[in-house]
Amino acid sequence: MDPNHQAPRFWRSRAGITWIVLAGVAGWFLWAEHRAHLLGALPYLIILACPLMHLFMHRGHHQGGQHSGHHDSRDQGGKP
């Protein structure tokens, strides 16, 4: 057996491709049968996206204007 041989990833396997095809067919039928409902909800989804983006986009902000990747040497108890 070849030591460099790796098992295929799930999405490249026969079962993974089957799930992708089934999900595509299910998505098509959902779109075809419920298009009016989905498009009717679109304005509400856009309005709902505004506060959600606000919450998730400000996740890295901290008090004092510091960002999550920057630390002050005084915060770590070390010398400046």
WOMO-V813434 format. One record per backbone hydrogen bond with DSSP energy under -1.0 kcal/mol. NH is the residue of the N-H (numbers start at 1). CO is the residue of the C=O. E is the energy in kcal/mol with one decimal. If there is no record, write none. Layout:
nh | co | e
NH | CO | E
NH | CO | E
//
This chain:
nh | co | e
5 | 2 | -1.2
12 | 9 | -1.1
13 | 10 | -1.2
17 | 13 | -2.3
18 | 14 | -2.0
19 | 15 | -2.2
20 | 16 | -2.1
21 | 17 | -2.4
22 | 18 | -2.6
23 | 19 | -2.5
24 | 20 | -2.1
25 | 21 | -2.4
26 | 22 | -2.7
27 | 23 | -2.6
28 | 24 | -2.2
29 | 25 | -2.3
30 | 26 | -2.4
31 | 27 | -2.3
32 | 28 | -2.9
33 | 29 | -2.3
34 | 30 | -2.0
38 | 34 | -2.4
39 | 35 | -2.8
40 | 36 | -1.7
41 | 37 | -1.3
45 | 41 | -2.0
46 | 42 | -2.1
47 | 43 | -2.0
48 | 44 | -2.3
49 | 45 | -1.5
52 | 48 | -1.3
53 | 49 | -2.7
54 | 50 | -2.0
55 | 51 | -2.4
56 | 52 | -2.4
57 | 53 | -2.7
58 | 54 | -1.3
61 | 58 | -1.1
62 | 66 | -1.5
65 | 62 | -1.4
70 | 67 | -1.5
75 | 72 | -1.0
78 | 73 | -1.3
//
